[in-house]
């Protein structure tokens, strides 16, 4: 019967995961456009010759498409991917994965390639989060709730839709947390990995080597992985030292072995990062000398921006993750702990009492280490990340699952303590907690399907794409007025420009006459104009050149570009 019961429970997990994959695919169909960084993902993974712009001349759309897809004979060129990334500010592992997927789909530019590899990362991160919940000995009901909330969460769906490396970064952060939980559980019972060398070597291979592998690939996915890795490694070392002296304060041999173990662990952590540097030497320059690296360091050491940045990212956490209830939950948790501390006639922060509480249970220690590491990551990233509106969630998203898990754990535990304190029957408390969880999950669904909480869908782009296809069939070309100071932003139009056979490029800073006959004789014309000081002047000049056209109608405006229709 127990085996059947366990199988049924496992089936529920599979159903939850399957439904979440279906929902992600559903939103994949709703995704109608691309963020500019998503275009860069495809470009830097599959680049052929580079995008070149020639003023007063046509560009063949096939030349544009070839920069975003893998052409015949260009499959699996990982050396080129590494070279292109050495010019950028990110490590290459995600781009290698995307290039591999594009190499399988030769000649195709599709959102589903990016979404597909992100779904793989989502499933991996989901399973590791399940393992974390299991290792922390949460109840089956709580595990299901967290997996349901995290998997259906609008932010999770958003970053499955976002064709960048952040879902893979989330997987490696989850994996790093899980591997350290395993390590600390071993240290709890045997802080020196055993007395025999063979046993110590076996434990090292089983517990330290996986951390090295995880950190190697995490480092090559995104440099923000280092932040979480540093904090959880530091917390692990502090725990190792404390536990060694607590249990073996008079046994110098054990303490010596523990110190050696810490040194070996620390050296292994450094080794994993050094291996990443060897695999991608440009990482050092990107971190310490690149514009993003320098900017992040300057923001981190500046004290003036601390409150404004914490307010900004705290607002994202409150609004996008907890639906506006985060601060209320935190106030309830703090007030509840103060109440119980006062009731026991102890100070809220009692060092001695806290230590006694922690050393009684390794699970409490593990929860504290994971929670503190996640919060320190959140605070550090809040000091260094770019401020890009709601899309800045990408930098904090890797720890959102861990934060949700721990905040909800403390919240529900506090509810149970209050019920015991006021002698409320446990069954009533359980029903209340269940109702709260159901409401939380329902709110998750509502936020998903409301439409404005899932990011990176760009539904308005559907009209722009339809317009591009319509005019591509009738006129066969489009006109792009670009700003010479930011000509690279032409990429942001790539999905629309690929619909036209040819695109005529005009530099807004160039006042020379436009002599192209196709423009002079056009019966209708679509123009994409970049924001710039000379935009209006060049639009007037273009209208004067098109003899058959007499009016300009603005159709759309987004991301520094405005779409116009020139009509009779």
RACORMO-V178507 format. One record per residue. RES is the residue in one small letter. PSI is psi in whole degrees, -180 to 180 (none if undefined). D_FIRST is the distance of its C-alpha to the first C-alpha in whole Angstrom. Layout:
res=<RES,RES>
psi=<PSI,PSI>
d_first=<D_FIRST,D_FIRST>
This chain:
res=<x,x,x,x,x,x,x,x,x,x,x,x,x,x,x,x,x,x,x,x,x,x,x,x,x,x,x,x,x,x,x,x,x,x,x,x,x,x,x,x,x,x,x,x,x,x,x,x,x,x,x,x,x,x,x,x,x,x,x,x,x,x,x,x,x,x,x,x,x,x,x,x,x,x,x,x,x,x,x,x,x,x,x,x,x,x,x,x,x,x,x,x,x,x,x,x,x,x,x,x,x,x,x,x,x,x,x,x,x,x,x,x,x,x,x,x,x,x,x,x,x,x,x,x,x,x,x,x,x,x,x,x,x,x,x,x,x,x,x,x,x,x,x,x,x,x,x,x,x,x,x,x,x,x,x,x,x,x,x,x,x,x,x,x,x,x,x,x,x,x,x,x,x,x,x,x,x,x,x,x,x,x,x,x,x,x,x,x,x,x,x,x,x,x,x,x,x,x,x,x,x,x,x,x,x,x,x,x,x,x,x,x,x,x,x,x,x,x,x,x,x,x,x,x,x,x,x,x,x,x,x,x,x,x,x,x,x,x,x,x,x,x,x,x,x,x,x,x,x,x,x,x,x,x,x,x,x,x,x,x,x,x,x,x,x,x,x,x,x,x,x,x,x,x,x,x,x,x,x,x,x,x,x,x,x,x,x,x,x,x,x,x,x,x,x,x,x,x,x,x,x,x,x,x,x,x,x,x,x,x,x,x,x,x,x,x,x,x,x,x,x,x,x,x,x,x,x,x,x,x,x,x,x,x,x,x,x,x,x,x,x,x,x,x,x,x,x,x,x,x,x,x,x,x,x,x,x,x,x,x,x,x,x,x,x,x,x,x,x,x,x,x,x,x,x,x,x,x,x,x,x,x,x,x,x,x,x,x,x,x,x,x,x,x,x,x,x,x,x,x,x,x,x,x,x,x,x,x,x,x,x,x,x,x,x,x,x,x,x,x,x,x,x,x,x,x,x,x,x,x,x,x,x,x,x,x,x,x,x,x,x,x,x,x,x,x,x,x,x,x,x,x,x,x,x,x,x,x,x,x,x,x,x,x,x,x,x,x,x,x,x,x,x,x,x,x,x,x,x,x,x,x,x,x,x,x,x,x,x,x,x,x,x,x,x,x,x,x,x,x,x,x,x,x,x,x,x,x,x,x,x,x,x,x,x,x,x,x,x,x,x,x,x,x,x,x,x,x,x,x,x,x,x,x,x,x,x,x,x,x,x,x,x,x,x,x,x,x,x,x,x,x,x,x,x,x,x,x,x,x,x,x,x,x,x,x,x,x>
psi=<-39,-40,-42,-43,-46,-38,-40,-41,-41,-37,-37,-43,-44,-39,-43,-47,-44,-43,-38,-38,-42,-43,-41,-41,-39,-48,-25,-40,-29,-17,119,-5,-176,144,152,-32,-27,-40,-41,-33,-49,-41,-49,-17,-28,14,138,-69,-11,153,117,140,129,122,141,43,160,146,130,130,-25,-30,-36,-47,-38,-19,-13,-4,166,117,166,133,1,18,148,45,73,-26,-41,-39,-45,-41,-47,-40,-23,-19,-10,-156,9,150,169,-4,-45,-40,-31,-42,-46,-40,-37,-46,-42,-30,-30,-32,67,131,3,134,113,142,-28,-22,-49,-42,-38,-47,-29,-34,-37,-45,-38,-47,-44,-46,-35,-48,-39,-38,-38,-44,-38,-47,-38,-44,-31,3,36,155,161,-41,-42,-40,-47,-39,-48,-43,-37,-48,-48,-43,-34,0,139,-34,-37,-47,-38,-42,-8,-36,-27,111,65,-172,5,-27,-34,-38,-40,-43,-45,-32,-45,-45,-40,-45,-44,-44,-34,-31,-46,-44,-47,-34,-38,-42,-29,-42,-26,88,-15,11,23,166,-28,141,-38,-41,-40,-40,-42,-46,-37,-45,-40,-29,-33,-43,-43,-34,-39,-47,-46,-45,-31,-50,-33,-43,-40,-2,-49,141,-19,-17,-35,-36,-51,-42,-43,-47,-42,-31,-42,-45,-38,-44,-42,-42,-43,-47,-49,-45,-37,-47,-31,-43,-23,45,-19,6,94,-31,-45,-41,-40,-43,-38,-43,-41,-40,-41,-42,-40,-43,-46,-42,-35,-39,-45,-39,-42,-40,-37,-38,-38,-40,-40,-42,-31,81,-27,-12,-37,-47,-38,-39,-44,-20,-16,161,-35,-40,-47,-43,-43,-42,-43,-41,-36,-41,-14,130,-18,-31,2,-54,-43,-38,-42,-37,-40,-52,-30,-36,-39,-44,-44,-47,-48,-21,-45,12,32,2,2,-49,-35,-42,-44,-44,-41,-43,-46,-48,-40,-42,-37,-41,-49,-31,-42,-36,-34,4,41,151,153,-42,83,109,-45,-45,-38,-44,-43,-40,-42,-44,-11,-22,123,-28,-40,-39,-46,-44,-42,-43,-45,-44,-45,-41,-42,-42,-42,-38,-47,-46,-40,-45,-36,-29,-18,-22,162,145,100,34,-149,-27,-12,-12,-25,-35,-31,-16,-37,-26,3,-41,-42,-38,-45,-45,-49,-39,-44,-33,-49,-37,-50,-37,-37,-38,-42,-40,-40,-40,-40,-39,-39,13,39,139,136,-34,-41,-41,-42,-41,-41,-45,-41,-43,-41,-44,-42,-44,-42,-43,-42,-42,-37,-50,-45,-42,-36,-56,-4,-34,-32,-2,-26,122,167,27,-37,61,-30,-19,-18,-41,-40,-40,-41,-41,-42,-44,-41,-47,-25,-38,-37,-45,-32,2,164,164,135,119,110,154,121,-25,-18,51,-21,-18,-5,-28,-33,-13,6,-44,-34,-41,-28,-18,-25,143,-40,154,129,125,133,125,122,-22,-8,120,9,155,147,116,6,125,-36,-38,-42,-34,11,138,-20,152,136,130,130,115,129,149,131,166,-29,12,-50,-39,-42,-33,-42,-41,-41,-40,-38,-28,-37,97,-34,-7,145,-9,157,127,125,127,-37,152,123,136,56,8,140,134,130,149,123,120,164,none>
d_first=<0,4,5,5,6,9,10,11,12,14,15,17,19,20,21,23,25,26,27,29,30,31,33,35,36,37,39,41,42,44,45,49,51,51,52,54,52,50,53,54,51,51,55,54,52,54,57,60,64,63,64,68,70,73,76,77,75,73,69,67,64,63,64,62,59,59,58,55,54,53,56,57,57,56,52,50,54,52,55,57,54,54,58,57,55,57,60,57,55,52,50,49,46,45,48,47,44,45,48,46,44,48,49,46,47,51,53,51,51,48,46,43,43,43,40,38,39,38,35,34,35,33,29,30,31,28,25,27,27,24,24,26,24,21,24,25,22,22,20,17,19,23,22,21,25,27,26,26,30,31,30,31,34,38,39,36,37,41,40,38,41,44,45,45,44,42,38,39,40,37,35,37,37,33,33,35,34,30,32,34,31,30,33,34,30,32,35,33,33,35,38,40,37,38,41,41,43,40,37,39,40,36,35,38,37,33,34,38,38,36,38,41,40,38,41,43,42,42,45,46,44,46,48,46,43,46,46,42,42,45,44,40,42,44,42,40,43,44,41,41,44,43,41,43,45,43,41,44,47,49,48,50,49,45,47,49,46,44,47,47,44,45,48,46,43,46,48,45,45,48,48,45,48,51,49,49,52,53,51,53,56,57,55,57,60,57,56,59,62,60,61,58,57,60,60,56,58,61,58,56,59,61,61,62,59,57,56,57,54,52,52,52,49,47,48,46,43,44,45,42,39,39,41,44,41,41,44,43,40,42,44,41,39,43,44,41,41,45,44,41,44,47,45,44,48,47,48,46,47,47,46,46,43,41,41,40,37,36,36,34,31,31,29,32,34,32,32,36,37,35,37,40,40,39,42,45,44,44,48,49,48,50,53,53,52,54,54,54,52,49,48,49,45,44,46,43,40,39,38,37,33,33,36,34,31,33,35,32,30,33,34,30,30,34,33,30,33,36,33,33,37,37,35,33,30,27,25,29,29,25,26,30,28,26,29,31,28,28,32,32,30,32,35,34,34,37,39,38,39,42,44,46,43,42,45,47,46,50,50,54,54,53,57,58,57,58,61,62,60,63,66,65,66,69,71,69,69,69,70,69,71,70,71,72,71,67,67,64,63,63,60,58,60,58,56,59,62,60,60,64,66,68,69,72,72,74,75,76,78,80,83,84,85,82,83,81,82,78,78,81,81,77,77,73,72,69,69,67,69,68,69,72,76,77,74,77,80,78,77,80,81,79,80,83,83,81,84,82,79,80,78,74,71,68,65,63,63,60,60,63,64,66,66,69,70,74,75,78>
